[in-house]
Structure formats: C-alpha cells, structure tokens
Amino acid sequence: MTVNTSLPIDTGTMRATAHRLLADDAEPPTPEQLETLTLQLRGHIDLLMPEVETAALRLPRYYPPRDSALTSVWVARRQLSAGPPPGAVEHRELAYCLSALCDRYEELSGSPAGRGGP
C-alpha cells in the first residue's frame, strides 16, 4: 500500500527532531530550545497524522497494521489536544509519539527508514 500525499514527508528529519529528546546521550535543551523543539514536534505530528490515518483507513478492518496505525493517530491526537507539555516527561512523550507515527507511515508507504516519504 502506498500513501498518496500531496506534501513531501521527510521522516529522516522528523526522526532527528525526536532523537534530540530521546537519545541516551541527549543534552538537556535550554528553555528556548525546548520551545522550538516542541513546536517542531507538534508540527511534524500535525503533518503525519492525516497521512497515516488516510492510508490506514484504506486497509481491511481488523488488520493489525491498520489497527496499529489508527492507535498511533489516536494517541497523537490526545497528545496534541493536551496543550503545551508542562515538563520533560511530556516533551519526551511527544517525541515518542512522533517516532511511532514515522514508523507507521514508513510501514504503510513501504518507505525505508530515513529515506522520507514515498
């Protein structure tokens, strides 16, 4: 199944953004850097959610990749509706959410990791 997108999706850049908070050796960002990272994470999530959801809804019901993708979209929506993250744990949750959406996008598009969209 191929994702039909009107916008280029660069999961490599998205993963690099998430990695800045998730890497074992990640330096704690300054408050200004954290604000920028949060905006980037939220923007990437906003871009990926409809792409993943559209591709997932084309799959048969009760098909595990479909369910996994729709669950990732649901979690992403909850994360974004919660508003700005108050602490470091919540920022990392946004990064994990973005990483999961990248995984689902790549699975549904057949795109190898780090090579962007279809």
KATAVEN-V613480 format. One record per residue. N is the residue number from 1. RES is the residue in one letter. PHI is phi in radians with two decimals (* if undefined). OMEGA is omega in degrees with one decimal (* if undefined). Layout:
BEGIN
[[N;RES;PHI;OMEGA] [N;RES;PHI;OMEGA]]
END
This chain:
BEGIN
[[1;M;*;179.3] [2;T;-1.94;176.0] [3;V;-1.39;177.3] [4;N;-1.70;-175.2] [5;T;-2.05;176.9] [6;S;-1.64;-179.9] [7;L;-2.04;175.8] [8;P;-1.22;-180.0] [9;I;-1.95;-179.4] [10;D;-1.93;-177.6] [11;T;-1.19;177.0] [12;G;-1.10;177.7] [13;T;-1.17;179.7] [14;M;-1.09;178.9] [15;R;-1.13;178.5] [16;A;-1.11;177.3] [17;T;-1.12;179.2] [18;A;-1.11;-177.5] [19;H;-1.06;-180.0] [20;R;-1.08;176.9] [21;L;-1.84;-172.2] [22;L;-1.76;-177.5] [23;A;-1.10;178.7] [24;D;-1.04;-178.2] [25;D;-1.74;-177.7] [26;A;-1.15;174.3] [27;E;-1.34;176.8] [28;P;-1.08;-179.2] [29;P;-1.27;173.9] [30;T;-1.22;177.6] [31;P;-0.99;178.9] [32;E;-1.18;177.9] [33;Q;-1.12;-179.7] [34;L;-1.13;177.7] [35;E;-1.12;178.4] [36;T;-1.12;178.6] [37;L;-1.04;180.0] [38;T;-1.07;178.3] [39;L;-1.10;178.4] [40;Q;-1.14;179.6] [41;L;-1.02;-178.7] [42;R;-1.10;178.4] [43;G;-1.13;178.1] [44;H;-1.11;179.0] [45;I;-1.10;177.6] [46;D;-1.02;-179.4] [47;L;-1.26;-175.8] [48;L;-1.37;-174.8] [49;M;-0.89;-177.7] [50;P;-1.17;178.5] [51;E;-1.14;-179.5] [52;V;-1.17;-178.7] [53;E;-1.10;-179.4] [54;T;-1.07;179.9] [55;A;-1.15;-178.8] [56;A;-1.14;-177.6] [57;L;-1.19;176.1] [58;R;-1.40;-179.0] [59;L;-1.44;178.7] [60;P;-1.12;176.1] [61;R;-1.07;177.5] [62;Y;1.08;176.9] [63;Y;-1.73;-172.2] [64;P;-0.88;178.3] [65;P;-1.10;177.5] [66;R;-1.14;-178.6] [67;D;-1.08;179.9] [68;S;-1.12;179.9] [69;A;-1.14;-179.6] [70;L;-1.17;175.7] [71;T;-1.14;178.2] [72;S;-1.07;178.2] [73;V;-1.15;179.0] [74;W;-1.06;178.6] [75;V;-1.09;179.6] [76;A;-1.06;178.7] [77;R;-1.06;178.2] [78;R;-1.10;179.1] [79;Q;-1.07;-178.1] [80;L;-1.23;-179.2] [81;S;-1.30;179.9] [82;A;-1.28;-179.5] [83;G;1.50;-178.2] [84;P;-1.09;-179.1] [85;P;-1.15;-178.6] [86;P;-1.43;-175.0] [87;G;-2.53;-176.6] [88;A;-1.05;-179.1] [89;V;-1.07;-179.2] [90;E;-1.17;176.2] [91;H;-1.13;177.4] [92;R;-1.14;177.5] [93;E;-1.11;175.3] [94;L;-1.07;-179.8] [95;A;-1.15;176.5] [96;Y;-1.10;179.6] [97;C;-1.07;178.4] [98;L;-1.09;179.5] [99;S;-1.06;178.6] [100;A;-1.12;178.2] [101;L;-1.13;175.9] [102;C;-1.07;177.6] [103;D;-1.01;-178.3] [104;R;-1.11;179.8] [105;Y;-1.05;-179.3] [106;E;-1.14;177.4] [107;E;-1.09;-175.8] [108;L;-1.34;-178.8] [109;S;-1.66;-176.9] [110;G;1.30;-178.3] [111;S;-1.45;176.9] [112;P;-1.14;-178.0] [113;A;-1.00;175.6] [114;G;1.41;-178.2] [115;R;-1.82;178.9] [116;G;1.49;-174.9] [117;G;-1.35;-176.7] [118;P;-1.15;*]]
END
